[in-house]
């Protein structure tokens, strides 16, 4: 007995038609892709933050080096 909840209503999947099972499979696949893309987006944002910080740090060092040369 497997259940799926849609809009706060529980449905028994044991009685699903082949078409309903296909749609449910597509929804599960879609959800998996959304989670993967969310993870990728989060990872990209983290990497961007790290690169921004590295760039800012390198610019600070460059400014300090220019002050010493003056």
C-alpha positions in Angstrom: 0.0 0.0 0.0 1.7 3.1 -1.3 0.2 6.6 -0.9 0.8 9.8 -2.7 -0.4 13.2 -1.3 -1.6 15.9 -3.7 -2.9 19.1 -2.3 -3.3 17.6 1.1 -5.3 14.7 -0.2 -3.9 11.1 0.1 -4.4 8.7 -2.8 -3.7 5.0 -2.8 -1.3 4.2 -5.7 -2.3 0.5 -5.7 -5.4 1.5 -7.7 -3.7 3.8 -10.2 -4.1 3.2 -13.9 -1.0 2.7 -16.1 -1.4 6.4 -17.2 -1.6 7.6 -13.6 1.5 5.6 -12.7 3.3 7.1 -15.7 2.4 10.6 -14.6 3.5 9.8 -11.0 6.8 8.5 -12.4 7.3 11.7 -14.4 6.6 13.7 -11.3 9.1 11.8 -9.2 11.7 12.2 -12.0 10.9 15.9 -12.2 11.3 16.3 -8.5 14.7 14.5 -8.6 15.9 16.9 -11.3 14.7 19.9 -9.4 16.6 18.7 -6.3 19.7 18.1 -8.3 19.5 21.6 -10.0 18.9 23.2 -6.6 22.0 21.5 -5.3 24.0 22.6 -8.3 22.7 26.2 -8.0 23.7 26.2 -4.3 27.1 24.9 -5.2 27.6 27.5 -7.9 26.6 30.3 -5.5 29.1 29.0 -2.9 31.9 28.8 -5.5 31.1 32.3 -6.7 31.3 33.7 -3.1 34.6 32.0 -2.7 36.0 33.5 -5.9 34.6 36.9 -5.1 36.4 36.8 -1.7 39.6 35.7 -3.3 39.4 38.5 -5.9 38.7 41.1 -3.2 41.6 39.8 -1.1 43.9 40.0 -4.2 42.8 43.5 -4.9 43.5 44.5 -1.3 47.0 43.1 -1.5 47.5 44.9 -4.8 46.4 48.2 -3.2 48.8 47.7 -0.3 51.7 46.9 -2.7 51.0 50.1 -4.6 51.0 52.1 -1.4 54.4 50.7 -0.5 55.8 51.6 -4.0 54.6 55.2 -3.7 
